Amino acid sequence: MEPSRRAQKLAEIVREVVAVAILRELKDPRIRNVTVTYVEVSGDLRLAKVHVSVMGNETQQQLTLRGLQNAAGFLQSKIRERADTRYIPKLTFLLDQGVKKSIAVAQILKQVLPSPTTSPNDVPPEEFAENLPEESSENTSEESSF
């Protein structure tokens, strides 16, 4: 089911507020190298899942998630200042594995697919023209029937 317009709007506000607060206002040393990828808000606007991408090893990622969860109350107060809703969603932070998976897929494809030795840009124009199919005499006639 597609989220409502209000839920989408609130999700965008949550994403913006959390991203800016992480960059400028949170002083927790555990919270470093974090990117807010997207936010999902429940239909009743009471819960928000904030998906974050964290650069670093597994230990650093878990420490960052714990630091973000500890700062959830502060972040919710920042959202309250910006959002005009009766309820401010309770924030939960989830690690987004999308970037990590895309890098792994790219590495697998690089291993599996053969590397191109020549690209079409490397072929000289005269050789490229020689490989083009010949036009038939019917298509080159001066008379055309439009």
N, C-alpha and C positions, 0 to 999 in steps of 0.2 A: 504494500500500500504506500502510495506517495505521501510524504509528510505535508502537513498543511502549510499554507503560506506563512502563518504566524510562527510555526515551528522553524521553518527555513530562515525567516528573518531573525528570530532569536538565536538560532545556531550561528548565523553570520556575526551577530553582535558578540556572542560568547567567544568565537574564534578570534575576532579582532582584539577584544579586551584582554583575553588571556595571552595572546601573542605579544602585545605591547607591554603588558605587565611583566612577562618573563624577561623581556629585553631590558626594560628600564627600571622596574621597581622592586623585583625580588632580589634580595641580597644573599640568599641561601647558597653557600658554595657547592652544594650538591647539584644545583640546577645549572647545567652548562650544556652548550651545544644542542639546544632543543628547538625543534621546528613544529609548530602546530599544523598538522596536515588537514584535518577536517573535524567537524563536530556533528554529532547526532543528538537531536533533542527528542524526547518522548512526546507522544501526542498530547498528554496533559501538561506539558511544559515543566514538569517537576524534576526530571532527570536529564542530565547531559553527559554524553560520553565524549571526552576530548581525546582524539587520537593524536599522538605525538611521535615524532621521529627523533631519536637520540643518537648522535654520533658517539662511538666508543664501544668498548667491550660489554659483555653481559653484566658485569658487576657495576659498571658506571651507569648503564641503562636502568638497572634496578634501584640504584641510589637516587637517580634523577626522578624516577617515578615516585619513590617514597617522599622525596622533597616536595614534589608537586602536590601530592596528596595532603601533605602537612600544610601546604600553603592554600589549600582549597577554600578555606573560610575567608581568607584575605581576598582571593580572586572573586569569590561570590559577592563580597561587599563592593568590589569594583564594578561588577556586572550590575548590581543594584543601582549604582549611580547612573548607569547608561541606559538600562532597559526599563521600560514603563510597563511592568507586568505585576500581577498580584503575587505570584510566586516566583522566586529566583531558583533556577534549577540547581539541584545538588550535583556537584561536579565529580566525575570519576575519570581517571586518566588511564588510557590504554596505550600500549606500545604498538605503533604502526609498523608492520613488517613489510609494507609495500616496497619501500626503497631497497631494503635488503634483498627481497625476492627478485626485484628487477635486475639488480647487479648480478645475482646468481644466474638468472636466465641468460643475461648477456654473456657471461663467461662460458656457459654451456654452449650457447650458439656459436661463440668464437671457436670453441674446440671442435664442434661438429661440422660446421659449414666450412668448405674450402675457401681459402683467401683468394680473392680475384687477383690474377697476375697483371691483367691490363683492364683498364676501365675504358668506357667508350670515349672519354676525353683524351686518352692517350693515342688513339688511332689517328694517323695523319688524314687530312681531308680527302686526298686523292684516293687512298685505299677505302675510305668510307664511301665515297661516290661509286667506286667500282662494285661494291657489295650491294648497292641499291638495285631493286628489281627494275627491269626495263619497262618503259611505258608502252602500251600497245598503240598502234596507229589509229585505232578508233577514238581514243581519248585525246589525241593531239590534233585532231582535225579542226580547222578554222570554224567550221559550222557547228553550232551546238543547238540542241533542241530544248529550249527552256519553256 
